[in-house]
Amino acid sequence: MKNLFLKLSVVLIATIISLSLSAQKKKTADPAAKLKDEAVKQLQGNYDLYKKNALQIWDYAEVGYKEVKSSALHQQTLKDNGFTVEAGVAEIPTAFVATYGNGKPVIGILAEFDALPGMSQDSTAEKKPIEGRNAGHACGHHLFGTASVAAGIAIKKLIEEKKLNGTIKVFGCPAEEGGSGKVYMVRAGLFNDVDVVIHWHPGDDNSVTMTSALANKSAKFRFKGIAAHASASPEKGRSSLDAVEAMDAMVNMMREHIPQETRIHYVITNGGKAPNIVPDYAEVYYYVRHPKKEDVKTIFERVVKAAQGAALGTETSMEYEIIGGTHDLLLNNTLGEVMQRNLQDVGGVSYTAAEVEFAKKIQSTFTFKVPAIAKADSVSPLKNNNEAGGGSTDVGDVSYTVPTVGMSAATWVPGTPAHSWQAVACGGTEIGIKGMMVAAKTMALTAIDLYMNPSLITKATAEFKTAIGDYKYEALLGNRKPALNYRD
């Protein structure tokens, strides 16, 4: 019996060694493996530079279409690394396209850099707005743009050394948060020659994005009335605020009679200046979302009718301005599988003891059940659930133009919701930077696979064309020019 056990042990050890050698031989035989190692080393070697850039943009905290310094920093970094940069594209001062190389394939990487208003926060584990600052990177776009620039530079180095053939483009995309910046870039034809687009987003886990987004249409509804003394002569006035409140009441009643997946939100951005004056001007800002772009159009028109009815009933006048409009996100399984393999190779984010302590303090501020901190160090399995998530993104319009793939990286403590002060805080620490580098590496490795194996692009393109069918792209925001002052 002992001899039998010994023989089985020897066979088992020999099998393990054989499999290990086989895997090593396979890796050595893979021509992409060496280039991937080089890209990872190049990115890690510039860790301090990208950390500095990301934290600088975190400090700038510029809102949509006002990201002058943030955009300039990314442009200069790309220029310093040999890219040709075209600035002010699509009639947007802070948008740019940085290009290196020539010929096919052309791979694009999206970079965002806008902050959110009213989200000022220090990089501490307790709520602490920064004095004198209104905005904050509550969606982590300071990390988004920096990782994308870093991945683009890693690919550029390999093209420059003639280890890859083709073109790399980094798209500087302003005002994702409600400004629909990429829609104007799509409309301007900036993605027409691109074969594949790669993107990512900060989050609280490491996963390939195989959940769609909600289509979205937004507008500011403006009512004009007649001012009067609210006590001495109220009968002479016509309240624009009454019109806003009447509109809101009708839309809220409408919620019972629209598809349950719909999301409608609003804020009153101007409700008058003093209680003793009948307001002669008021404004309300609306979002309408639904998984299907066609339903968004229909529901939005019903919101417009509510505004018209409110104006009629209060004897005021109404006009509205479309601010944004984005498509749902078109997924691509072929590209998702490629990115998943590379994300698994890169792995997740490991915390130091001090970072674990910080994470625990952050999680203690939540009022809901939180996942294990170890979630940041793991990679979620690939899963296409064929449903829309809770948010919207102008990446959706890109995905209806060119095969597109994206991912999330754990830049925030597990459980941290986007658009929270906790997300701003995490993004200003090493936790955010580590997650950012996971994204940069994964995007670069994914691009290498596509350059080295053009058949993947062919397959992804065929899948894309099948999904699109006979749909002809049409921007939900129509022909309006970029809403450069939508944050004013």
C-alpha positions as CSV (number, residue, x, y, z in Angstrom):
1,M,0.0,0.0,0.0
2,K,2.9,2.3,0.9
3,N,4.6,1.6,-2.4
4,L,1.4,2.3,-4.3
5,F,1.0,5.7,-2.5
6,L,4.6,6.5,-3.4
7,K,4.1,5.7,-7.1
8,L,1.0,7.8,-7.2
9,S,2.8,10.7,-5.6
10,V,5.6,10.5,-8.1
11,V,3.1,10.4,-11.0
12,L,1.3,13.4,-9.6
13,I,4.4,15.5,-9.1
14,A,5.6,14.6,-12.6
15,T,2.2,15.7,-14.0
16,I,2.3,19.0,-12.2
17,I,5.8,19.7,-13.4
18,S,4.8,18.7,-17.0
19,L,1.8,21.0,-16.9
20,S,3.8,23.8,-15.5
21,L,6.5,23.5,-18.2
22,S,3.8,23.2,-20.8
23,A,2.2,26.4,-19.6
24,Q,5.6,28.2,-19.6
25,K,6.4,26.9,-23.1
26,K,3.0,28.1,-24.3
27,K,3.5,31.5,-22.8
28,T,7.0,31.7,-24.4
29,A,5.5,30.7,-27.7
30,D,2.8,33.4,-27.5
31,P,4.2,36.4,-29.4
32,A,2.0,38.7,-27.5
33,A,3.3,37.6,-24.1
34,K,6.6,39.4,-24.4
35,L,5.0,42.6,-25.6
36,K,2.5,42.5,-22.7
37,D,5.3,42.1,-20.2
38,E,7.0,45.1,-21.8
39,A,3.8,47.2,-21.6
40,V,3.2,46.3,-17.9
41,K,6.8,47.2,-17.0
42,Q,6.6,50.5,-18.9
43,L,3.4,51.4,-17.1
44,Q,4.6,50.4,-13.7
45,G,7.9,52.3,-14.4
46,N,5.8,55.5,-14.8
47,Y,3.6,54.9,-11.8
48,D,4.8,58.1,-10.0
49,L,4.1,60.3,-13.1
50,Y,0.6,59.0,-13.6
51,K,-0.1,59.3,-9.9
52,K,1.0,62.9,-10.0
53,N,-1.1,63.7,-13.0
54,A,-4.2,62.0,-11.6
55,L,-4.0,63.8,-8.2
56,Q,-3.3,67.1,-9.9
57,I,-6.6,66.7,-11.9
58,W,-8.3,65.5,-8.7
59,D,-7.2,68.9,-7.2
60,Y,-8.3,70.9,-10.3
61,A,-11.9,69.4,-10.0
62,E,-13.2,71.1,-13.1
63,V,-16.8,70.5,-14.2
64,G,-18.1,69.6,-17.7
65,Y,-16.8,71.7,-20.6
66,K,-14.8,73.8,-18.1
67,E,-11.9,71.3,-17.8
68,V,-9.3,73.6,-19.3
69,K,-6.4,72.7,-17.0
70,S,-7.2,69.0,-16.9
71,S,-7.4,68.7,-20.6
72,A,-4.2,70.7,-21.1
73,L,-2.3,68.4,-18.7
74,H,-3.4,65.3,-20.6
75,Q,-2.6,66.9,-24.0
76,Q,0.8,67.9,-22.9
77,T,1.6,64.5,-21.5
78,L,0.7,62.9,-24.8
79,K,2.6,65.5,-26.8
80,D,5.7,64.9,-24.6
81,N,5.4,61.2,-25.6
82,G,5.3,61.8,-29.4
83,F,1.5,62.0,-30.1
84,T,0.1,64.5,-32.5
85,V,-2.8,66.3,-30.7
86,E,-5.7,68.0,-32.4
87,A,-7.4,70.2,-29.8
88,G,-10.8,71.8,-29.8
89,V,-12.5,69.1,-31.9
90,A,-16.3,68.9,-32.4
91,E,-16.6,72.6,-31.4
92,I,-15.6,71.7,-27.8
93,P,-12.6,73.7,-26.5
94,T,-11.5,71.0,-24.1
95,A,-12.0,68.0,-26.4
96,F,-9.1,66.5,-28.3
97,V,-7.8,63.6,-30.3
98,A,-4.2,62.4,-29.9
99,T,-2.8,60.1,-32.6
100,Y,0.3,58.0,-33.1
101,G,1.1,55.6,-35.9
102,N,-0.5,54.9,-39.2
103,G,-2.5,52.4,-41.0
104,K,-4.8,49.7,-39.7
105,P,-5.9,48.6,-37.2
106,V,-7.0,51.9,-35.6
107,I,-7.7,51.4,-31.9
108,G,-9.2,54.2,-29.8
109,I,-9.1,54.7,-26.0
110,L,-11.5,57.0,-24.3
111,A,-10.4,59.5,-21.7
112,E,-12.7,61.5,-19.4
113,F,-11.8,64.2,-16.9
114,D,-14.8,66.2,-15.7
115,A,-15.8,66.6,-12.0
116,L,-19.2,66.9,-10.4
117,P,-20.6,70.1,-8.9
118,G,-21.3,70.2,-5.2
119,M,-19.0,67.2,-4.4
120,S,-16.1,68.9,-2.7
121,Q,-14.3,66.5,-0.4
122,D,-10.9,66.0,1.1
123,S,-9.1,62.6,0.9
124,T,-10.1,61.6,4.4
125,A,-12.4,58.9,5.8
126,E,-14.8,61.4,7.2
127,K,-17.0,63.9,5.3
128,K,-14.8,67.0,5.0
129,P,-15.4,69.4,2.1
130,I,-12.4,71.4,0.9
131,E,-12.9,75.1,1.7
132,G,-13.3,77.3,-1.3
133,R,-14.0,74.4,-3.7
134,N,-17.4,73.4,-5.0
135,A,-16.7,70.4,-7.3
136,G,-15.1,67.0,-6.7
137,H,-14.3,63.9,-8.6
138,A,-17.1,61.8,-7.3
139,C,-17.1,59.6,-10.4
140,G,-13.3,59.2,-10.6
141,H,-12.8,60.8,-14.0
142,H,-9.4,62.1,-12.9
143,L,-8.4,58.5,-12.8
144,F,-10.3,57.6,-15.9
145,G,-8.5,60.0,-18.2
146,T,-5.0,59.4,-16.7
147,A,-5.2,55.6,-17.1
148,S,-6.4,56.0,-20.7
149,V,-3.5,58.3,-21.5
150,A,-1.1,55.9,-19.8
151,A,-2.4,52.9,-21.8
152,G,-2.2,54.9,-25.0
153,I,1.4,55.8,-24.3
154,A,2.3,52.2,-23.6
155,I,0.9,51.1,-27.0
156,K,2.7,54.0,-28.7
157,K,6.0,52.8,-27.4
158,L,5.5,49.4,-29.0
159,I,4.4,51.0,-32.3
160,E,7.4,53.3,-32.2
161,E,9.7,50.3,-31.7
162,K,7.9,48.6,-34.7
163,K,6.7,45.7,-32.4
164,L,3.1,46.6,-33.3
165,N,1.6,47.9,-36.6
166,G,-1.3,50.3,-36.7
167,T,-2.6,53.5,-35.1
168,I,-3.4,54.3,-31.6
169,K,-5.8,57.2,-30.7
170,V,-6.6,58.7,-27.3
171,F,-9.9,60.7,-27.3
172,G,-10.1,63.4,-24.8
173,C,-13.8,63.4,-23.9
174,P,-15.2,66.3,-21.8
175,A,-18.5,66.6,-19.9
176,E,-19.6,63.0,-19.6
177,E,-21.6,64.0,-16.6
178,G,-24.7,65.2,-18.3
179,G,-23.0,67.2,-21.0
180,S,-23.0,64.3,-23.6
181,G,-19.5,65.3,-24.8
182,K,-18.9,62.1,-26.8
183,V,-22.2,62.5,-28.7
184,Y,-20.8,65.6,-30.4
185,M,-17.6,63.8,-31.1
186,V,-19.5,60.9,-32.7
187,R,-21.7,63.4,-34.6
188,A,-18.5,65.1,-35.9
189,G,-17.3,61.7,-37.4
190,L,-14.3,61.4,-35.1
191,F,-14.8,57.7,-34.7
192,N,-15.5,56.9,-38.3
193,D,-12.0,55.4,-39.1
194,V,-11.7,53.6,-35.7
195,D,-11.8,49.8,-35.7
196,V,-12.3,49.2,-31.9
197,V,-12.8,51.5,-28.9
198,I,-11.6,50.6,-25.4
199,H,-12.8,52.4,-22.2
200,W,-13.1,51.9,-18.5
201,H,-14.6,53.4,-15.4
202,P,-13.7,53.7,-11.8
203,G,-15.7,51.6,-9.4
204,D,-15.6,49.3,-6.4
205,D,-14.7,46.1,-8.2
206,N,-12.7,44.7,-11.0
207,S,-14.9,43.5,-13.9
208,V,-15.5,43.7,-17.6
209,T,-18.6,45.8,-18.4
210,M,-21.2,43.4,-19.7
211,T,-24.2,45.4,-18.4
212,S,-25.8,48.0,-20.6
213,A,-26.7,51.6,-19.6
214,L,-29.9,53.5,-19.7
215,A,-30.6,55.8,-22.6
216,N,-31.1,59.3,-21.4
217,K,-32.5,62.6,-22.6
218,S,-32.3,65.8,-20.6
219,A,-33.6,69.4,-20.9
220,K,-34.0,72.6,-19.0
221,F,-37.6,73.9,-18.9
222,R,-37.9,77.6,-18.5
223,F,-41.1,79.4,-17.6
224,K,-41.7,83.2,-17.8
225,G,-44.5,84.9,-15.9
226,I,-45.3,88.4,-14.6
227,A,-43.7,89.8,-11.4
228,A,-45.9,91.5,-8.8
229,H,-46.0,92.2,-5.1
230,A,-47.0,88.9,-3.6
231,S,-49.1,90.5,-0.9
232,A,-50.2,93.9,-2.1
233,S,-51.2,93.0,-5.7
234,P,-50.9,89.2,-6.2
235,E,-53.7,89.2,-8.8
236,K,-51.4,91.2,-11.1
237,G,-48.8,88.5,-11.1
238,R,-48.4,85.2,-13.0
239,S,-46.0,82.9,-11.1
240,S,-43.4,81.0,-13.1
241,L,-42.7,79.0,-10.0
242,D,-46.3,77.8,-9.9
243,A,-45.8,76.6,-13.5
244,V,-42.7,74.6,-12.4
245,E,-44.5,73.1,-9.5
246,A,-47.5,72.2,-11.6
247,M,-45.3,70.6,-14.2
248,D,-43.5,68.6,-11.5
249,A,-46.8,67.5,-10.0
250,M,-48.1,66.2,-13.4
251,V,-44.8,64.4,-14.2
252,N,-44.9,62.8,-10.7
253,M,-48.5,61.6,-11.4
254,M,-47.3,60.3,-14.8
255,R,-44.9,57.9,-13.1
256,E,-47.8,55.5,-12.5
257,H,-48.4,55.3,-16.2
258,I,-45.0,54.7,-17.7
259,P,-42.8,51.6,-18.0
260,Q,-41.5,50.6,-14.6
261,E,-37.8,50.6,-15.9
262,T,-38.1,54.4,-16.5
263,R,-36.2,56.8,-14.3
264,I,-37.2,60.5,-14.2
265,H,-35.3,63.0,-12.0
266,Y,-35.4,66.8,-11.7
267,V,-34.0,69.7,-9.8
268,I,-35.4,73.2,-9.6
269,T,-32.5,75.3,-10.7
270,N,-34.2,78.7,-10.3
271,G,-37.4,79.2,-8.3
272,G,-37.4,83.0,-7.8
273,K,-35.4,85.4,-5.6
274,A,-37.7,86.5,-2.8
275,P,-41.0,85.2,-1.2
276,N,-42.7,88.6,-1.5
277,I,-42.2,88.8,-5.2
278,V,-44.3,86.7,-7.6
279,P,-41.5,85.0,-9.6
280,D,-41.4,86.0,-13.3
281,Y,-38.8,83.4,-14.2
282,A,-38.2,79.8,-13.0
283,E,-36.3,76.8,-14.4
284,V,-36.4,73.1,-13.8
285,Y,-33.8,70.6,-15.1
286,Y,-35.1,67.1,-16.1
287,Y,-33.5,63.7,-16.9
288,V,-35.6,61.0,-18.6
289,R,-34.0,57.5,-18.7
290,H,-35.0,54.1,-20.0
291,P,-33.2,51.0,-21.3
292,K,-34.5,51.6,-24.8
293,K,-33.7,54.8,-26.7
294,E,-37.1,54.7,-28.5
295,D,-39.0,54.7,-25.2
296,V,-36.9,57.6,-23.9
297,K,-38.0,59.7,-26.9
298,T,-41.7,58.9,-26.3
299,I,-41.6,59.5,-22.5
300,F,-39.7,62.7,-23.0
301,E,-42.4,64.1,-25.2
302,R,-45.0,63.3,-22.5
303,V,-42.8,65.4,-20.1
304,V,-42.9,68.2,-22.6
305,K,-46.7,68.0,-22.7
306,A,-46.8,68.3,-18.9
307,A,-44.7,71.5,-19.2
308,Q,-47.0,72.9,-21.9
309,G,-50.0,72.1,-19.8
310,A,-48.4,73.8,-16.7
311,A,-47.8,76.9,-18.7
312,L,-51.3,77.0,-20.0
313,G,-52.8,76.5,-16.6
314,T,-50.7,79.3,-15.0
315,E,-50.9,81.7,-17.9
316,T,-47.1,81.7,-18.3
317,S,-45.0,80.9,-21.3
318,M,-42.6,78.0,-21.6
319,E,-39.6,77.1,-23.7
320,Y,-37.1,74.2,-23.2
321,E,-33.6,73.5,-24.2
322,I,-32.3,70.0,-24.8
323,I,-29.1,69.7,-22.8
324,G,-28.1,66.1,-23.3
325,G,-29.1,62.8,-24.9
326,T,-27.3,59.5,-24.9
327,H,-27.9,56.0,-26.2
328,D,-27.9,52.8,-24.3
329,L,-24.6,50.8,-24.2
330,L,-24.2,48.2,-27.0
331,L,-22.2,45.3,-25.6
332,N,-19.7,43.1,-27.6
333,N,-19.1,39.6,-26.3
334,T,-16.0,39.0,-28.5
335,L,-14.2,42.0,-27.1
336,G,-15.5,41.3,-23.6
337,E,-13.9,37.9,-23.6
338,V,-10.5,39.3,-24.7
339,M,-10.6,42.0,-22.0
340,Q,-11.6,39.4,-19.4
341,R,-8.6,37.3,-20.0
342,N,-6.3,40.3,-19.6
343,L,-8.0,41.6,-16.5
344,Q,-7.6,38.2,-14.9
345,D,-3.9,38.3,-15.8
346,V,-3.4,41.7,-14.3
347,G,-5.4,40.9,-11.1
348,G,-7.0,43.2,-8.5
349,V,-5.8,45.7,-5.9
350,S,-4.0,44.7,-2.7
351,Y,-4.3,47.0,0.3
352,T,-1.7,47.8,2.9
353,A,-2.6,47.6,6.5
354,A,-3.1,51.4,6.6
355,E,-5.3,51.2,3.5
356,V,-7.4,48.4,5.2
357,E,-7.9,50.7,8.2
358,F,-8.9,53.5,5.9
359,A,-11.3,51.2,4.0
360,K,-12.9,50.1,7.3
361,K,-13.5,53.7,8.3
362,I,-15.1,54.5,4.9
363,Q,-17.3,51.5,5.1
364,S,-18.5,52.5,8.6
365,T,-20.1,55.6,7.1
366,F,-22.4,53.5,4.9
367,T,-26.0,52.8,5.9
368,F,-26.2,49.5,3.9
369,K,-24.6,46.1,4.0
370,V,-21.1,46.3,2.5
371,P,-19.0,43.7,0.7
372,A,-15.8,42.3,2.0
373,I,-12.7,44.5,1.6
374,A,-11.0,41.6,-0.2
375,K,-13.4,42.2,-3.1
376,A,-10.9,44.8,-4.4
377,D,-8.3,42.1,-4.8
378,S,-10.5,39.8,-6.9
379,V,-11.7,39.8,-10.5
380,S,-15.4,39.1,-11.2
381,P,-16.3,36.4,-13.7
382,L,-17.5,37.5,-17.1
383,K,-21.3,37.6,-17.2
384,N,-23.6,39.2,-19.7
385,N,-26.9,39.8,-18.0
386,N,-28.5,41.6,-21.0
387,E,-30.0,44.2,-18.8
388,A,-29.4,47.9,-18.3
389,G,-27.6,49.2,-15.2
390,G,-28.8,52.2,-13.2
391,G,-26.7,54.9,-14.9
392,S,-26.3,56.5,-18.3
393,T,-23.1,57.3,-20.3
394,D,-22.3,58.9,-23.6
395,V,-20.1,55.9,-24.3
396,G,-23.4,54.5,-25.5
397,D,-23.3,56.6,-28.6
398,V,-19.7,55.5,-29.4
399,S,-20.8,51.9,-29.0
400,Y,-23.4,52.4,-31.7
401,T,-20.7,53.7,-34.1
402,V,-17.8,51.3,-33.5
403,P,-17.3,47.9,-31.6
404,T,-16.7,49.0,-28.0
405,V,-15.5,47.3,-24.8
406,G,-15.1,48.5,-21.3
407,M,-14.3,47.5,-17.7
408,S,-14.4,48.7,-14.1
409,A,-11.5,48.8,-11.8
410,A,-11.5,48.9,-8.0
411,T,-10.5,52.5,-7.4
412,W,-12.9,52.9,-4.5
413,V,-13.3,50.9,-1.2
414,P,-15.7,48.0,-1.9
415,G,-19.3,49.1,-1.4
416,T,-18.6,52.8,-2.3
417,P,-21.3,54.2,-4.5
418,A,-20.5,56.6,-7.4
419,H,-21.4,60.2,-6.9
420,S,-20.6,60.1,-3.2
421,W,-18.2,62.0,-1.0
422,Q,-16.6,58.6,-0.2
423,A,-15.8,58.1,-3.9
424,V,-14.1,61.5,-4.0
425,A,-12.1,60.6,-0.8
426,C,-10.9,57.3,-2.2
427,G,-9.9,58.8,-5.5
428,G,-7.5,61.1,-3.8
429,T,-5.6,58.3,-2.1
430,E,-3.2,55.5,-3.2
431,I,-6.3,53.2,-3.3
432,G,-7.5,55.1,-6.3
433,I,-4.2,55.2,-8.0
434,K,-3.7,51.4,-7.6
435,G,-7.0,50.7,-9.2
436,M,-6.2,53.2,-12.0
437,M,-3.1,51.2,-12.9
438,V,-5.1,48.0,-13.0
439,A,-7.3,49.7,-15.7
440,A,-4.3,51.1,-17.6
441,K,-2.6,47.7,-17.8
442,T,-5.7,45.8,-18.8
443,M,-6.6,48.2,-21.5
444,A,-3.0,48.1,-22.9
445,L,-2.9,44.3,-22.9
446,T,-6.3,44.1,-24.6
447,A,-5.1,46.5,-27.3
448,I,-2.0,44.3,-27.8
449,D,-4.2,41.3,-28.4
450,L,-6.2,43.2,-31.0
451,Y,-3.1,44.4,-32.8
452,M,-1.5,41.0,-32.8
453,N,-4.7,39.1,-33.8
454,P,-6.7,41.1,-36.4
455,S,-9.2,38.2,-36.6
456,L,-10.5,39.3,-33.2
457,I,-11.4,42.7,-34.7
458,T,-13.1,41.0,-37.7
459,K,-15.2,38.8,-35.4
460,A,-16.1,41.8,-33.1
461,T,-17.1,43.8,-36.1
462,A,-19.3,41.1,-37.4
463,E,-21.0,40.8,-34.0
464,F,-21.4,44.6,-33.9
465,K,-23.0,44.7,-37.4
466,T,-25.5,42.0,-36.4
467,A,-26.4,43.9,-33.3
468,I,-26.9,47.2,-35.1
469,G,-29.0,45.7,-37.9
470,D,-30.5,48.4,-40.1
471,Y,-30.3,51.1,-37.3
472,K,-29.0,54.4,-38.6
473,Y,-27.4,56.4,-35.8
474,E,-29.3,59.6,-34.8
475,A,-28.2,61.7,-31.8
476,L,-31.0,62.0,-29.2
477,L,-30.0,65.6,-28.6
478,G,-30.6,66.5,-32.2
479,N,-28.6,69.1,-34.0
480,R,-27.9,71.4,-31.1
481,K,-24.4,72.7,-30.6
482,P,-22.4,71.6,-27.5
483,A,-24.1,72.9,-24.3
484,L,-20.8,74.5,-23.2
485,N,-22.5,76.4,-20.3
486,Y,-24.8,73.7,-19.0
487,R,-23.2,73.8,-15.6
488,D,-23.8,77.6,-15.2
